[in-house]
Amino acid sequence: MARRGGFPGGMPGNMNNLMKQAQRMQRQMEENKKALEEKEFTASAGGGAVEVVINGKKELKSLTISPDAVDPDDVEMLQDMIIAAMGEATKQVDAESEKLFGGMGGF
């Protein structure tokens, strides 16, 4: 009886179909990555006193600071609010990446 397709050693399967499927997955991952990188994520801290906007590559696109948040005697509080807002925005990117890529590693 003749064998059709498969891998050496007798494993069933069709190499061409597997290659096409892998290429489709690769294209989909690239499209998802590009879409993620172009998306913007906004987060705020201090009741909106500080707002950051980052893209999917986690690059800071804008930073808005309310004049009320600027206290020369408490610069540390402003710094903490900026760090908190950046941390929250970064978590949003990570969550979106997990949603798009799941266990495939993302980027």
KAJOGI-V464032 format. One record per residue. PSI is psi in whole degrees, -180 to 180 (none if undefined). OMEGA is omega as a letter, one per 20 degrees, with the letter a starting at -180 (* if undefined). BURIAL is + if it has 24 or more other C-alpha atoms within 12 Angstrom, else -. Layout:
psi:PSI omega:OMEGA burial:BURIAL
psi:PSI omega:OMEGA burial:BURIAL
//
This chain:
psi:133 omega:a burial:-
psi:146 omega:r burial:-
psi:146 omega:r burial:-
psi:129 omega:r burial:-
psi:-152 omega:r burial:-
psi:177 omega:r burial:-
psi:156 omega:r burial:-
psi:141 omega:a burial:-
psi:-2 omega:r burial:-
psi:7 omega:r burial:-
psi:132 omega:a burial:-
psi:155 omega:r burial:-
psi:167 omega:r burial:-
psi:112 omega:a burial:-
psi:-39 omega:r burial:-
psi:-44 omega:r burial:-
psi:-40 omega:r burial:-
psi:-41 omega:r burial:-
psi:-42 omega:r burial:-
psi:-41 omega:r burial:-
psi:-42 omega:r burial:-
psi:-40 omega:r burial:-
psi:-40 omega:r burial:-
psi:-44 omega:r burial:-
psi:-41 omega:r burial:-
psi:-46 omega:r burial:-
psi:-43 omega:a burial:-
psi:-43 omega:r burial:-
psi:-41 omega:r burial:+
psi:-41 omega:r burial:-
psi:-43 omega:r burial:-
psi:-42 omega:a burial:+
psi:-45 omega:r burial:+
psi:-44 omega:r burial:-
psi:-42 omega:r burial:-
psi:-45 omega:a burial:+
psi:-31 omega:a burial:+
psi:-18 omega:a burial:-
psi:149 omega:r burial:-
psi:145 omega:a burial:+
psi:132 omega:a burial:+
psi:137 omega:r burial:+
psi:154 omega:r burial:+
psi:166 omega:r burial:+
psi:163 omega:r burial:+
psi:38 omega:r burial:+
psi:29 omega:r burial:-
psi:5 omega:a burial:-
psi:-29 omega:r burial:+
psi:132 omega:r burial:+
psi:135 omega:r burial:+
psi:150 omega:r burial:+
psi:125 omega:r burial:+
psi:161 omega:r burial:+
psi:-180 omega:a burial:+
psi:-12 omega:r burial:+
psi:7 omega:a burial:+
psi:31 omega:r burial:+
psi:134 omega:r burial:-
psi:123 omega:r burial:+
psi:-37 omega:r burial:-
psi:155 omega:r burial:-
psi:124 omega:r burial:+
psi:129 omega:r burial:+
psi:124 omega:r burial:+
psi:138 omega:r burial:-
psi:-30 omega:r burial:-
psi:-21 omega:a burial:-
psi:-10 omega:a burial:+
psi:104 omega:r burial:-
psi:109 omega:a burial:-
psi:-22 omega:r burial:-
psi:-5 omega:a burial:-
psi:59 omega:r burial:-
psi:-34 omega:a burial:-
psi:-38 omega:r burial:-
psi:-43 omega:r burial:-
psi:-44 omega:r burial:+
psi:-44 omega:r burial:-
psi:-39 omega:r burial:-
psi:-39 omega:r burial:+
psi:-45 omega:r burial:+
psi:-42 omega:r burial:-
psi:-43 omega:a burial:+
psi:-42 omega:r burial:+
psi:-42 omega:r burial:+
psi:-42 omega:r burial:+
psi:-42 omega:r burial:+
psi:-39 omega:r burial:+
psi:-39 omega:r burial:+
psi:-36 omega:r burial:-
psi:-42 omega:r burial:+
psi:-45 omega:a burial:+
psi:-40 omega:r burial:+
psi:-42 omega:r burial:-
psi:-40 omega:r burial:+
psi:-43 omega:r burial:+
psi:-39 omega:r burial:-
psi:-41 omega:a burial:-
psi:-40 omega:a burial:+
psi:-17 omega:a burial:+
psi:-130 omega:a burial:-
psi:11 omega:a burial:-
psi:0 omega:r burial:-
psi:-28 omega:a burial:-
psi:-128 omega:r burial:+
psi:none omega:* burial:-
//
